[in-house]
Amino acid sequence: MNQRQTVAERGGADRSGKNGDGAERHEEIHRSISDAIIEHRLRPGARLREDALADVFGISRTGIRKILQRLALEQLVTLTPRRGASVTRPTAEEAKDVFDARQMVECGLMPEVARRIGDDDLRELRDMARRERQALKSGEQSTAIRLSADFHTRLARISGNATLADFVERLCSRSSLILAVYGNPGHLGCESHDHDDLIGYLETGNGERARAFMSRHLKAIEASLSIVEEEAEAPDLHRIFSD
């Protein structure tokens, strides 16, 4: 059986079928594409043609368009009139802006998080930190990056400020791409125990120590980035999504 048949069959139907364009299948494809971006198999600037992706995944172009629109909202993909979709290419200036914003917002939220955090929150955060360490140990870089972003978003939600928490979630999505593209494989730019140390400060109610630690934590991640501009190449989508 050739590669194209194998990929299409995983869609569960031809591209016009209900199973191929179902919500569960769309979620699977969304995760496949976002993982490929975060794992740097799809490089910054790479074009994502609707017809090619529809062929690879065995679903309709309409279904692919919806998935690309969702990825654009998450700032992993850029949609350009008449050119279509491409993997977002973050610049050095954009990376600095994102981490500056995270410094202002996330550090500012720490005293309120320390005041409001409860036992259930602490258990959930420790579990997230444990799974992040395990993902890194297992070489699952994209999973570790996602868990790190989820950890920071969860912290922001504990503050009780939904507007700022939503903003942090968007910033974390953006910085996940920056870290995936310009970070070091097998490392997230900070010590593996950083999140556990932060939890410790929050557990004791020491909001100011948590604020200072968060600032150092984010600065360490930003300092670890190696931003080098690369030429965009046409990706081999069948090869990328063949496994």
Helices and strands as residue ranges (DSSP letters): H 3-10, H 23-38, E 47-48, H 50-57, H 61-73, E 77-80, E 84-87, H 92-116, H 119-137, H 141-158, H 162-182, H 194-203, H 207-223, H 237-240
